[in-house]
Structures are given as structure tokens and as C-alpha cells.
Amino acid sequence: MSDNRIRKITIVGGGTAGWMTAAACAKLLKNNFCEIELVESDAIATIGVGEATIPQMQLFNKVLDLDEDDFVKKTQATFKLGIEFVDWTRLGHSYIHPFGSFGINMEGVEFQHFWIKQLLKGKAPDIEAYSLAAVAAKQGRFMRSVNMPNSPLADIHYAFHFDAGLYAKYLREFSEQRGVKRTEGRIVEVKQNTDSGFVESVVLENGTVIEGDLFIDCSGFRGLLIEQTLKTGYEDWSDLLPCDRAIAVPCENAGDPIPYTKSIARPAGWQWRIPLQHRIGNGHVFSSRFMSEDEATNILLSNLDGEPLAEPRTIKFTTGKRKKYWNKNVVAIGLASGFIEPLESTSIHLIQSTIARLFSFFPTKDFSETEIDTFNRLSDIEMERVRDFIVLHYAATERNDTPFWDYCRNLELPEFLKRKIALYESSGRIIRQDEELFNETSWLAVFHGQGIKPRGYHPIVDTLSPEEVEYRVNSVRNVIENSAKEMPLQKDFIDKYCRAEKLM
Ligand SMILES: Cc1cc2nc3c(=O)[nH]c(=O)nc-3n(C[C@H](O)[C@H](O)[C@H](O)COP(=O)(O)OP(=O)(O)OC[C@H]3O[C@@H](n4cnc5c(N)ncnc54)[C@H](O)[C@@H]3O)c2cc1C
């Protein structure tokens, strides 16, 4: 058995995916389990965007045993309580997709059913009033959970906005301290076994040969091993997700950073605003079928909060995924494995979950096909569920003011999404299924935010008198309102615990 053990992992690429993988391997594969080497080229830049996350990121930090305040300081991070979607449903409209939950379950039934009863009677305010994260976000407030039983303050869900370059640097330091070897150099050749096609080594420009038993391809969109070498193939999703370009530019902060990401719909796509301690990250994601690069750049530059800090740059992508994430002895992680699009900040999470899945299925040199197939099937399900959630934002819109939005409104929806919408419309039910990243809160926020209306609710609600339902729903709202007032402003929280040093 021991002869079969993986003795060397070679990670190709030192962007977010490469260093997250290296850090997790260094932390989890203890007792000199195997050698870990990461190869990256200083001449090939990382993607340099990818700065908003979702709450699952905290789990990754926990696995690494990071000191959260130190992580926030070193990456110029801020806290994120959700995403505000502006102009997505119709011009002039906005809603928040918050983290955490809406209200509390009562009588064994989710809160939304009680709220829907009130909504149908015209007696309920927007669902946001029942989310601590949404209310606090709008007021610029943030704190971590405190030990207060029965209070929403005991269960605050949050994520981070951080500087991608500083994050890779931070994880590099973490990984190198734990024995990961970093080699700088451009890979110019990949050597494969002539019989099996397995990758045996990569060769650098200076002639250095780096071998490995297991190769992790974190080389970004190019997919140096998974695609250029193994020709795995790519499933193109651009019919469903037509955006294929982003113009990115950082700008100066104007005022204190807000504790949420902003996503503002534009005539052929949308713009992100990611507030960090030292700057704001901005980008305009658009479809080149419906808008030129010049026009997209102009829209971005005329909608910045502060002075631009760099020249805008264009990133091209094709939404979709590799036909296999794991092929022979190569596992693709990060952009090498596919890209949905940045709307709900899922890519860094998908890196994290692919790493977790790789650990569950950690191979021996036998590389069992059954296990590789299962790994690939689970990865497919996860990606498709995320894709469908993102598609919902585009498809469920009233916008008919541009050809892009006409296209989106008329999309042929995937079956999973059709069923999910139909169930919610008929009875307000949202059922989370296997490997599904987004929970009931997320679906509810976006269903409601994008104007999808339920016709019914769980019959248990009618076992309470109408007065009792109204009283309970109003009480939840008051508790949320009062709890938010207890929270400090994010600025004060950061000043107290995790203010980053000013960068020169
Ligand atoms: C427009 C846009 C916005 C995004 N926003 C978000 C977001 O808000 N939240 C989120 O979670 N994700 C986001 N993402 C995704 C996120 O940026 C990526 O998932 C993440 O940065 C990981 O990138 P990567 O490490 O796979 O690739 P890269 O950053 O491209 O790194 C590739 C690495 O491979 C190395 N390399 C390549 N070829 C060679 C070679 N021949 N020899 C040696 N080394 C080589 C390079 O040097 C580099 O180190 C966004 C992506 C895009 C395109």
C-alpha cells in the first residue's frame, strides 16, 4: 500500500487557486506525507481580480487556523454582509441578497411562509426588513457574532472583500513557512508518459525539470495541463451566460467602505464595486455581442466613486467548465477548471470546495477511475447548480430597454431552475438539494428581488390566527431593527480590531 502513496504534488500556477491549494496541502498533509512544489512564472501575471467572497471562506480560514484580524489587516480586507443588486429587476429598483437568514422558523415552518401570507394581504414590508445582514449593511454596520442566546446577534454571517494580490502573498508566506517549495519559471514543455498519457514532469525555460505524481493545474484560463496538454475539452455556457469580457480598474475610496458588494446592472452587463480598506475594486462585466469594449470602458470610468488608480484593463473569458476537472493525474482548480462569471462571487469558494473534494478523494498512484469519475460528477453538479442560480438573476427581469436584456429575459432556462421557480411560485417552498451551494435565504432573496411572486404558502401558517401571524411577523421585524442598532459602524469595528497599515 505504502509504495502507492503520492510522494510529490506539483502545483502549476501561483494565483489565488495555486496558493490556496498549496496552503491547504501544507496544512492538511502532515508528517512529511509528501513533497509539495509550486511553480509560477513572474512573467505571466495572475488574473488580479477576484476580491469578493462568500461566508464559506471563513471555513477555509479555520482549516488553515488563521488569525482573522491578521488576515484582514494583511489583505486590506473589509467585511461583506451581502450584495446589493441595483437596476437588475427594472431601472430604479434595488435589493440586497444578504448572508444569514430571514427571520426565524416558527411552528416547524420557514419564516418566509408567514411573511408570504402577510405579503399576499399587502401587509408586509420588503423581505429585507427581516434580515439582520441586510438592515445592518444598509446602515454601514458590522460586528461578529456575540454570545447572546435567542438574539440574531448570536448568528451573524459574513464574508470578506480583499486585495487579491495581497491574499496570494499572504498565503505564499503561510505555505512557504510550512515547507512548500516555490519555484519561479515559465513552463515551456509538459512531458507525458508515452503509454498512459499521465503527466510526468514540467520543464522550465531554463531547462529545470520538475516531476510529480499528482499535478494540480492552477494555471488560469489557459489550462496548461488540463487543456493544452490533455485536451480535456470545455463545455461552453455562453448561451446561458452571455457576458464574456470584463474591464477592471481600481479607484480611490470615497468615504468609509460599505460592508457589502454592489452589483449595478448596465445596458449589456453589470458593474461591480468591491470596497477595500485602501481602495475600491471596480469592474464592468459585459457581453461583447451587445457592446463594444470602448463603450464598456467609458461606462465604467464615468461611474467610479473616486479617481482611478490604474489604467483599465480587459479580461476575456468564456463562461463554462472543463468536461473533466480531474483527468489522469491532473486536477484543475480555479480558472483552469472553468468560470461561471463573477456575479455572486463564487469562484474562490469553488476553489475551496474543489480542494476539499480533492482531500476526500485523495488518490494513490493507482488513480482509480471510479473515484475520479465520482469526483468529476460531484464537481459537475456543484457547478451547474451555481450556474443556474446566476442565470436566475439575468432571466427573471422586467428590463426590456436594451437588446441584451431582451436576450436575457427570453433565455431557455435549465430544467433545474424551471422546477425551482415553479415550486416557489406555487407554494413559496424552496428546497435545497444535494451539492447545492446556495441556501434557502439566497434563493428567496433573489426570487423576491427579481420580482418572482409566490401564489401560496405552507398550510401550517393558517393554523395560527391572522392576528397572531401579523403579531409574530412584526415582532421579528422589531427584533431585527433593534439588533442592528446594537452593531457598531464597520469603520469603528475595523479601527478597533483590524485596521490595515497604509500602503506606500
Ligand atoms: C472579471 C473577473 C472577476 C472576478 N471576480 C471574482 C470575485 O469577486 N470573487 C471570486 O470569488 N472570484 C472572482 N473571480 C475569479 C477569481 O479571480 C479566480 O477564481 C481566482 O483569482 C483564481 O485564479 P487562478 O489562480 O485560477 O488563475 P490566475 O490568477 O490566472 O493564475 C495563474 C497562474 O498560473 C501561472 N502560469 C500560467 N502559465 C504558466 C506557465 N507557462 N509557466 C509557469 N506559470 C504559469 C501564472 O504565473 C499565475 O501564477 C473573478 C474572475 C474574473 C475573470
The ligand as an SDF file (V2000), in Angstrom:
LIG
                    3D

 53 58  0  0  0  0  0  0  0  0999 V2000
  -13.5870   39.5660  -14.1910 C   0  0  0  0  0  0  0  0  0  0  0  0
  -13.4450   38.6060  -13.0700 C   0  0  0  0  0  0  0  0  0  0  0  0
  -13.9020   38.9420  -11.7880 C   0  0  0  0  0  0  0  0  0  0  0  0
  -13.8090   38.0240  -10.7440 C   0  0  0  0  0  0  0  0  0  0  0  0
  -14.3170   38.3400   -9.5200 N   0  0  0  0  0  0  0  0  0  0  0  0
  -14.3530   37.3880   -8.5570 C   0  0  0  0  0  0  0  0  0  0  0  0
  -14.8970   37.6460   -7.2810 C   0  0  0  0  0  0  0  0  0  0  0  0
  -15.3140   38.7550   -6.9700 O   0  0  0  0  0  0  0  0  0  0  0  0
  -14.9310   36.6460   -6.3880 N   0  0  0  0  0  0  0  0  0  0  0  0
  -14.4500   35.4000   -6.6620 C   0  0  0  0  0  0  0  0  0  0  0  0
  -14.5580   34.5020   -5.8260 O   0  0  0  0  0  0  0  0  0  0  0  0
  -13.8480   35.1540   -7.8360 N   0  0  0  0  0  0  0  0  0  0  0  0
  -13.7940   36.0930   -8.7800 C   0  0  0  0  0  0  0  0  0  0  0  0
  -13.1810   35.8310   -9.9710 N   0  0  0  0  0  0  0  0  0  0  0  0
  -12.4600   34.5890  -10.1360 C   0  0  0  0  0  0  0  0  0  0  0  0
  -11.0940   34.6840   -9.4560 C   0  0  0  0  0  0  0  0  0  0  0  0
  -10.3990   35.8070   -9.9340 O   0  0  0  0  0  0  0  0  0  0  0  0
  -10.2860   33.4280   -9.7000 C   0  0  0  0  0  0  0  0  0  0  0  0
  -11.0380   32.3060   -9.3800 O   0  0  0  0  0  0  0  0  0  0  0  0
   -9.0440   33.4070   -8.8780 C   0  0  0  0  0  0  0  0  0  0  0  0
   -8.3230   34.5810   -8.9830 O   0  0  0  0  0  0  0  0  0  0  0  0
   -8.1690   32.2390   -9.2450 C   0  0  0  0  0  0  0  0  0  0  0  0
   -7.4300   32.4620  -10.4060 O   0  0  0  0  0  0  0  0  0  0  0  0
   -6.3540   31.3530  -10.7690 P   0  0  0  0  0  0  0  0  0  0  0  0
   -5.3960   31.2280   -9.6400 O   0  0  0  0  0  0  0  0  0  0  0  0
   -7.0730   30.1310  -11.1920 O   0  0  0  0  0  0  0  0  0  0  0  0
   -5.6290   31.9290  -12.0680 O   0  0  0  0  0  0  0  0  0  0  0  0
   -4.5730   33.1280  -12.2760 P   0  0  0  0  0  0  0  0  0  0  0  0
   -4.7360   34.1910  -11.2900 O   0  0  0  0  0  0  0  0  0  0  0  0
   -4.6870   33.4760  -13.7230 O   0  0  0  0  0  0  0  0  0  0  0  0
   -3.1560   32.4710  -12.0180 O   0  0  0  0  0  0  0  0  0  0  0  0
   -2.4990   31.6720  -12.9970 C   0  0  0  0  0  0  0  0  0  0  0  0
   -1.0970   31.3580  -12.5200 C   0  0  0  0  0  0  0  0  0  0  0  0
   -0.5300   30.4130  -13.4200 O   0  0  0  0  0  0  0  0  0  0  0  0
    0.8000   30.8080  -13.7210 C   0  0  0  0  0  0  0  0  0  0  0  0
    1.1590   30.2940  -15.0560 N   0  0  0  0  0  0  0  0  0  0  0  0
    0.3850   30.2970  -16.1590 C   0  0  0  0  0  0  0  0  0  0  0  0
    1.0830   29.7790  -17.2100 N   0  0  0  0  0  0  0  0  0  0  0  0
    2.3040   29.4320  -16.7310 C   0  0  0  0  0  0  0  0  0  0  0  0
    3.4610   28.8610  -17.3100 C   0  0  0  0  0  0  0  0  0  0  0  0
    3.5480   28.5480  -18.6140 N   0  0  0  0  0  0  0  0  0  0  0  0
    4.5410   28.6580  -16.5100 N   0  0  0  0  0  0  0  0  0  0  0  0
    4.5070   28.9750  -15.1780 C   0  0  0  0  0  0  0  0  0  0  0  0
    3.4290   29.5220  -14.5850 N   0  0  0  0  0  0  0  0  0  0  0  0
    2.3480   29.7520  -15.3520 C   0  0  0  0  0  0  0  0  0  0  0  0
    0.7760   32.3360  -13.6710 C   0  0  0  0  0  0  0  0  0  0  0  0
    2.0710   32.8550  -13.4590 O   0  0  0  0  0  0  0  0  0  0  0  0
   -0.1460   32.5530  -12.4600 C   0  0  0  0  0  0  0  0  0  0  0  0
    0.6180   32.4880  -11.2780 O   0  0  0  0  0  0  0  0  0  0  0  0
  -13.2240   36.7590  -10.9970 C   0  0  0  0  0  0  0  0  0  0  0  0
  -12.7110   36.4580  -12.2520 C   0  0  0  0  0  0  0  0  0  0  0  0
  -12.8300   37.3480  -13.2870 C   0  0  0  0  0  0  0  0  0  0  0  0
  -12.2940   36.9850  -14.6310 C   0  0  0  0  0  0  0  0  0  0  0  0
  1  2  1  0
  2  3  1  0
  2 52  2  0
  3  4  2  0
  4  5  1  0
  4 50  1  0
  5  6  2  0
  6  7  1  0
  6 13  1  0
  7  8  2  0
  7  9  1  0
  9 10  1  0
 10 11  2  0
 10 12  1  0
 12 13  2  0
 13 14  1  0
 14 15  1  0
 14 50  1  0
 15 16  1  0
 16 17  1  0
 16 18  1  0
 18 19  1  0
 18 20  1  0
 20 21  1  0
 20 22  1  0
 22 23  1  0
 23 24  1  0
 24 25  2  0
 24 26  1  0
 24 27  1  0
 27 28  1  0
 28 29  2  0
 28 30  1  0
 28 31  1  0
 31 32  1  0
 32 33  1  0
 33 34  1  0
 33 48  1  0
 34 35  1  0
 35 36  1  0
 35 46  1  0
 36 37  1  0
 36 45  1  0
 37 38  2  0
 38 39  1  0
 39 40  1  0
 39 45  2  0
 40 41  1  0
 40 42  2  0
 42 43  1  0
 43 44  2  0
 44 45  1  0
 46 47  1  0
 46 48  1  0
 48 49  1  0
 50 51  2  0
 51 52  1  0
 52 53  1  0
M  END
$$$$
